[in-house]
Amino acid sequence: MSPASRGAPLRRLLLWMGAGVLLAVWAFPVVWGLLTSFKTERDVLAYPPVWLFTPTLDNYREVIFGTSSILPNLWSSIVVSSASTLLTMLFAVPAAYAIARLRYPGKRASGFYVLATQMLPPVGLIIPYYLVLQKTGLLDSYSGLTAIYLTFSLPFAVWLMVSYFEDVPFEMEEAALLDRAGRMRTLWYVILPQVRGGIAVTTVFVFLNAWNEFLFAVVLGGNRVRPVTVAMFNFISVEQTQWARLAAGAMLAMAPVILIGLFAQRHIVKGLTVGAVKGGGRR
């Protein structure tokens, strides 16, 4: 047996140990939050931390059916996230197609503008957004919050999808145009089927960004429209932080995101790898 083959099991063992440590660090916050959601406030605040405890569902009963129910807030998050995602994809698909495939004056400038909007710190836009919504009477409304979410999700979606459109070979589009398919029919029947993986990935990311958004929701929302991220913040106060209920609310807020990830897992993996198996279509 050569020295290299004798060292292979040791390298494999070190690799598995390193992967185990990284997995433990990655999963620890979620596991800790899940355990905390089944504890009483007394067990949560116990020092040293309690690992063996009697689990309780009181925290889930409170955040679902109690006075601190977050079900209305989950509905607000679903409405705002779904509406902003739908509108974003409706505008982002033709915009990304135009930037990636068409030749027009100012193409580079428009592409740079899309990228530059990603560099703006969101906190710097809070006051202008607040004043605009206040003047138009859209504060604490679904339409106002959806419009604000559209302003930052649309550039992100366009910037993400441009690369997918660029990877489609131009020869396919030119062949369809030679057959007099027209620009819209070519986009619908030839281009979009090639980039559906990228559209699925972008849709998931846009929805997750809207679902997890907090800064705009806490300032521009209110009693009528209060997403679940803001509702969970209500468990934190100066006098007391209700860690167990906060953890239970966080687990419920994570549930839709986990379900979306499970159902869209195949499309996400395909969309993330499509750029690696294509290529060569850029001009």
C-alpha positions as CSV (number, residue, x, y, z in Angstrom):
1,M,0.0,0.0,0.0
2,S,1.4,3.4,-1.1
3,P,1.7,6.3,1.4
4,A,-0.9,8.2,-0.6
5,S,-3.5,5.4,-0.3
6,R,-2.7,5.0,3.5
7,G,-3.5,8.7,4.1
8,A,-6.8,8.6,2.2
9,P,-8.9,7.4,5.1
10,L,-7.4,10.1,7.4
11,R,-8.2,12.8,4.8
12,R,-11.7,11.4,4.4
13,L,-12.2,11.4,8.2
14,L,-10.9,15.0,8.5
15,L,-13.2,16.0,5.6
16,W,-16.3,14.5,7.3
17,M,-15.4,16.1,10.7
18,G,-15.0,19.5,9.0
19,A,-18.3,19.1,7.2
20,G,-20.0,18.0,10.5
21,V,-18.7,21.1,12.3
22,L,-19.9,23.4,9.5
23,L,-23.3,21.7,9.4
24,A,-23.6,22.0,13.2
25,V,-22.8,25.8,13.1
26,W,-25.3,26.2,10.2
27,A,-28.1,24.3,11.9
28,F,-27.6,25.4,15.5
29,P,-29.7,28.7,15.4
30,V,-32.7,26.8,13.8
31,V,-32.4,23.9,16.2
32,W,-32.1,26.2,19.2
33,G,-35.1,28.3,18.1
34,L,-37.1,25.1,17.6
35,L,-36.3,23.9,21.1
36,T,-37.0,27.3,22.6
37,S,-40.4,27.3,21.0
38,F,-41.4,24.3,23.1
39,K,-40.0,25.7,26.4
40,T,-41.7,27.8,29.1
41,E,-40.3,31.2,29.7
42,R,-38.8,29.9,33.0
43,D,-36.9,27.2,31.1
44,V,-35.8,29.7,28.5
45,L,-34.3,32.0,31.1
46,A,-32.7,29.2,33.2
47,Y,-29.0,29.4,33.7
48,P,-27.1,27.2,32.9
49,P,-29.3,26.4,29.8
50,V,-31.8,23.5,30.3
51,W,-31.4,20.7,27.7
52,L,-33.9,18.3,29.2
53,F,-37.3,19.9,29.8
54,T,-41.0,19.1,29.5
55,P,-42.2,20.4,26.1
56,T,-45.3,22.6,25.9
57,L,-47.5,23.8,23.1
58,D,-48.7,26.8,25.0
59,N,-46.5,29.2,23.0
60,Y,-47.9,27.9,19.7
61,R,-51.5,28.2,21.1
62,E,-50.8,31.8,22.1
63,V,-49.3,32.9,18.7
64,I,-52.0,31.1,16.8
65,F,-55.2,31.5,18.8
66,G,-54.3,33.8,21.7
67,T,-54.3,37.6,22.1
68,S,-50.9,37.7,20.4
69,S,-52.0,35.7,17.3
70,I,-49.9,36.3,14.3
71,L,-52.4,34.8,11.8
72,P,-53.5,38.2,10.5
73,N,-49.9,39.1,10.1
74,L,-49.2,36.0,8.2
75,W,-52.0,36.9,5.8
76,S,-50.6,40.4,5.4
77,S,-47.2,38.9,4.5
78,I,-48.8,36.5,2.0
79,V,-50.7,39.3,0.3
80,V,-47.8,41.8,0.1
81,S,-45.2,39.1,-0.9
82,S,-47.4,37.5,-3.5
83,A,-48.5,40.8,-5.1
84,S,-45.0,42.2,-5.2
85,T,-43.6,39.0,-6.6
86,L,-46.3,38.8,-9.3
87,L,-45.8,42.4,-10.4
88,T,-42.1,42.1,-10.2
89,M,-42.0,39.1,-12.5
90,L,-44.5,40.7,-14.9
91,F,-42.2,43.7,-15.4
92,A,-38.8,42.0,-14.9
93,V,-39.1,39.3,-17.7
94,P,-39.6,41.7,-20.6
95,A,-37.0,44.2,-19.1
96,A,-34.4,41.5,-18.7
97,Y,-35.1,40.2,-22.2
98,A,-34.6,43.7,-23.7
99,I,-31.4,44.3,-21.8
100,A,-29.9,40.9,-22.7
101,R,-31.1,40.4,-26.3
102,L,-32.0,43.7,-28.0
103,R,-29.8,46.5,-29.3
104,Y,-31.0,50.0,-28.5
105,P,-29.4,53.4,-27.5
106,G,-28.5,53.6,-23.9
107,K,-28.4,49.8,-23.3
108,R,-25.2,49.9,-21.2
109,A,-26.5,52.8,-19.2
110,S,-29.8,51.1,-18.4
111,G,-27.9,47.9,-17.4
112,F,-25.6,50.0,-15.1
113,Y,-28.7,51.8,-13.6
114,V,-30.2,48.4,-12.7
115,L,-27.0,47.4,-11.0
116,A,-26.5,50.8,-9.3
117,T,-30.0,50.6,-7.7
118,Q,-28.7,47.5,-5.8
119,M,-26.0,49.6,-4.2
120,L,-28.4,52.1,-2.5
121,P,-28.8,51.6,1.3
122,P,-32.5,51.0,2.0
123,V,-32.4,53.1,5.2
124,G,-31.6,56.1,3.0
125,L,-34.9,55.7,1.2
126,I,-37.1,55.4,4.2
127,I,-38.0,59.2,4.5
128,P,-38.7,59.8,0.8
129,Y,-40.9,56.7,0.7
130,Y,-42.7,57.7,3.8
131,L,-43.4,61.2,2.5
132,V,-44.6,59.9,-0.9
133,L,-47.0,57.4,0.7
134,Q,-48.2,60.0,3.2
135,K,-49.0,62.5,0.4
136,T,-50.8,59.8,-1.6
137,G,-52.7,58.3,1.3
138,L,-51.1,54.9,0.9
139,L,-49.4,54.6,4.3
140,D,-50.5,51.4,6.1
141,S,-52.0,49.9,2.9
142,Y,-51.4,46.8,0.8
143,S,-51.0,48.8,-2.4
144,G,-48.5,51.2,-0.8
145,L,-46.3,48.5,0.7
146,T,-46.5,46.4,-2.5
147,A,-45.3,49.4,-4.6
148,I,-42.4,50.0,-2.2
149,Y,-41.4,46.4,-2.4
150,L,-41.5,46.6,-6.2
151,T,-38.9,49.3,-6.2
152,F,-36.2,47.1,-4.8
153,S,-37.3,43.7,-6.0
154,L,-37.7,44.7,-9.7
155,P,-34.0,45.7,-10.2
156,F,-32.9,42.6,-8.3
157,A,-35.0,40.4,-10.5
158,V,-33.9,42.1,-13.8
159,W,-30.2,41.9,-12.7
160,L,-30.6,38.2,-11.9
161,M,-32.5,37.2,-15.0
162,V,-30.3,39.0,-17.6
163,S,-27.6,36.3,-17.4
164,Y,-30.2,33.6,-18.1
165,F,-31.5,35.3,-21.2
166,E,-27.9,35.9,-22.3
167,D,-27.2,32.2,-22.2
168,V,-29.8,31.3,-24.8
169,P,-28.1,30.9,-28.2
170,F,-29.0,33.7,-30.6
171,E,-29.3,31.1,-33.4
172,M,-32.6,29.8,-31.9
173,E,-34.1,33.2,-31.8
174,E,-32.9,34.1,-35.3
175,A,-34.3,30.9,-36.7
176,A,-37.7,31.7,-35.2
177,L,-37.6,35.2,-36.6
178,L,-36.7,33.9,-40.1
179,D,-39.9,31.8,-39.9
180,R,-41.8,35.0,-39.3
181,A,-42.7,34.1,-35.7
182,G,-42.6,37.7,-34.6
183,R,-40.8,39.1,-31.5
184,M,-43.5,38.3,-29.0
185,R,-44.2,34.8,-30.3
186,T,-40.5,34.1,-30.3
187,L,-40.2,35.3,-26.7
188,W,-43.2,33.2,-25.6
189,Y,-42.5,29.9,-27.4
190,V,-38.7,29.9,-27.9
191,I,-37.0,32.0,-25.2
192,L,-39.1,31.6,-22.1
193,P,-39.1,27.8,-22.2
194,Q,-35.3,28.0,-22.2
195,V,-35.1,30.3,-19.1
196,R,-38.0,28.8,-17.0
197,G,-35.4,27.5,-14.5
198,G,-34.0,31.1,-14.1
199,I,-37.6,32.5,-13.8
200,A,-38.4,29.9,-11.1
201,V,-35.2,30.8,-9.1
202,T,-35.9,34.5,-9.4
203,T,-39.5,34.1,-8.4
204,V,-38.5,32.2,-5.2
205,F,-35.8,34.8,-4.3
206,V,-38.0,37.8,-4.9
207,F,-40.8,36.2,-2.7
208,L,-38.3,35.4,0.1
209,N,-36.9,38.9,0.0
210,A,-40.4,40.3,0.4
211,W,-41.4,37.8,3.0
212,N,-38.3,38.5,5.2
213,E,-38.3,42.3,4.7
214,F,-38.6,44.2,8.0
215,L,-37.3,47.8,7.7
216,F,-39.9,49.2,5.3
217,A,-42.7,47.1,6.8
218,V,-42.1,48.5,10.3
219,V,-42.0,52.1,9.2
220,L,-44.5,52.1,6.3
221,G,-47.0,49.6,7.7
222,G,-49.3,50.0,10.6
223,N,-52.3,48.5,12.4
224,R,-54.0,47.4,9.2
225,V,-51.0,46.1,7.3
226,R,-48.5,44.5,9.6
227,P,-46.3,41.7,8.1
228,V,-45.3,38.8,10.3
229,T,-41.7,40.1,10.7
230,V,-43.1,43.2,12.5
231,A,-45.5,41.1,14.5
232,M,-42.6,39.0,15.9
233,F,-40.8,42.2,16.9
234,N,-43.8,43.0,19.1
235,F,-42.7,40.2,21.5
236,I,-39.6,42.3,22.3
237,S,-40.1,45.2,24.7
238,V,-38.1,47.3,27.1
239,E,-39.6,45.5,30.1
240,Q,-39.6,42.0,28.9
241,T,-38.7,39.8,25.9
242,Q,-41.0,36.8,25.4
243,W,-38.4,34.5,23.9
244,A,-40.5,31.4,23.8
245,R,-43.4,33.1,22.0
246,L,-40.9,34.8,19.7
247,A,-39.4,31.5,18.8
248,A,-42.8,29.9,18.2
249,G,-43.7,32.8,15.9
250,A,-40.5,32.5,14.1
251,M,-41.1,28.8,13.5
252,L,-44.6,29.5,12.1
253,A,-43.1,32.3,9.9
254,M,-40.5,29.9,8.5
255,A,-43.1,27.3,7.6
256,P,-44.3,28.8,4.3
257,V,-40.7,29.5,3.3
258,I,-39.6,25.9,3.9
259,L,-42.6,24.6,2.0
260,I,-41.8,26.8,-1.0
261,G,-38.2,25.6,-0.9
262,L,-39.2,22.0,-0.8
263,F,-41.7,22.3,-3.7
264,A,-39.4,24.5,-5.8
265,Q,-36.2,22.6,-4.9
266,R,-35.9,20.9,-8.3
267,H,-36.4,24.1,-10.2
268,I,-34.0,26.0,-8.0
269,V,-31.2,23.5,-8.5
270,K,-31.9,23.4,-12.3
271,G,-32.0,27.2,-12.5
272,L,-28.8,27.7,-10.5
273,T,-26.9,25.2,-12.7
274,V,-28.4,26.3,-16.1
275,G,-25.6,28.9,-16.6
276,A,-23.0,26.2,-16.1
277,V,-24.2,23.9,-18.8
278,K,-25.1,26.5,-21.4
279,G,-23.0,29.5,-22.5
280,G,-21.5,30.6,-25.7
281,G,-24.6,32.6,-26.7
282,R,-23.4,36.0,-25.6
283,R,-22.6,38.7,-28.0
